[in-house]
Amino acid sequence: MDVSTEHIEIVEGAGGPKPRIRGTRIRVEDVVGWYEEEGMSIAEIVEGFPHITRADVHAALAYYWDHKDELDRRWAEDRAWVEEFRRTHSSPFQEALKRHRVG
């Protein structure tokens, strides 16, 4: 499917290409989270990020709904990878805490 390049750009990054609002670092994933998970209105999103427009937010949401299955799958895979990494790797700080508790 074609991407409206007026508001959305696809940027290569770690873990593959990511759609974001053109000229910003705000990902479609961020907008979806604020709108759907945190319950922010479009006006609240724009108020919090005045360098984007209502049209940018609508375009990000439209992009999500046009690619929902693919994006939901990719985001779930990313979250699963992060959780597995956290489960199997400790930070130096966590290791120091463990040593402190034991000793």
C-alpha positions in Angstrom: 0.0 0.0 0.0 1.2 3.5 -0.8 2.2 5.8 2.0 1.1 9.4 2.1 4.5 11.1 2.2 3.0 14.5 3.1 2.7 13.5 6.8 4.3 10.1 7.2 7.8 8.8 6.4 9.4 5.4 6.7 12.8 5.5 8.4 15.2 2.6 8.6 16.2 1.8 12.1 17.1 -0.9 14.5 14.7 -3.7 14.1 13.6 -2.6 10.6 11.7 0.3 9.0 9.6 2.5 11.2 6.8 4.9 10.2 6.9 8.3 11.8 5.6 11.8 11.4 7.7 13.4 8.7 10.5 15.6 9.9 10.1 14.5 13.5 11.2 11.6 15.7 7.6 10.8 16.7 6.7 7.3 15.6 3.3 6.1 14.5 3.7 3.7 17.5 4.0 6.6 19.9 0.9 8.3 18.5 -1.1 5.1 18.7 0.0 4.5 22.3 -0.9 8.0 23.4 -4.3 7.9 21.7 -5.4 4.4 22.2 -3.6 3.2 25.4 -3.3 6.5 27.3 -6.6 7.9 26.1 -5.1 11.3 25.0 -7.2 13.3 22.6 -5.7 14.6 19.3 -5.8 18.1 20.8 -3.8 16.9 23.9 -1.2 15.2 21.7 -0.7 18.4 19.6 -0.6 20.5 22.8 2.1 18.2 24.2 4.1 18.3 20.9 3.3 21.7 19.3 5.7 21.0 16.4 3.2 18.6 14.9 -0.3 19.3 13.6 -3.7 17.7 14.0 -3.3 16.5 10.4 0.0 14.8 11.4 -1.8 12.9 14.2 -4.7 11.9 12.0 -2.3 10.7 9.3 -0.4 8.6 11.9 -3.6 7.0 13.1 -4.8 6.4 9.5 -1.5 4.8 8.7 -1.9 2.6 11.7 -5.4 1.5 10.8 -4.3 0.9 7.2 -1.4 -1.4 8.4 -2.9 -2.5 11.7 -2.2 -6.3 11.5 1.4 -5.8 10.3 2.2 -3.2 12.9 0.5 -5.0 15.8 2.5 -8.1 14.9 5.8 -6.2 14.6 5.2 -4.3 17.9 4.3 -7.6 19.7 7.5 -9.2 18.4 9.6 -6.2 19.6 8.0 -6.3 23.1 8.6 -10.1 23.3 12.3 -9.6 22.3 12.8 -6.9 24.9 11.1 -9.0 27.6 13.3 -12.0 26.7 16.4 -9.9 26.8 15.5 -8.5 30.2 14.8 -12.0 31.5 18.1 -13.4 30.3 20.5 -10.4 30.9 21.4 -8.5 34.0 22.8 -5.0 34.1 25.9 -4.3 36.1 23.7 -2.4 38.6 21.4 -5.4 39.0 24.5 -7.7 39.6 25.8 -5.3 42.2 22.5 -5.3 44.0 22.4 -9.1 44.0 25.9 -9.2 45.5 25.0 -6.7 48.1 21.9 -8.6 49.1 23.7 -11.9 49.3 26.8 -10.6 51.1 
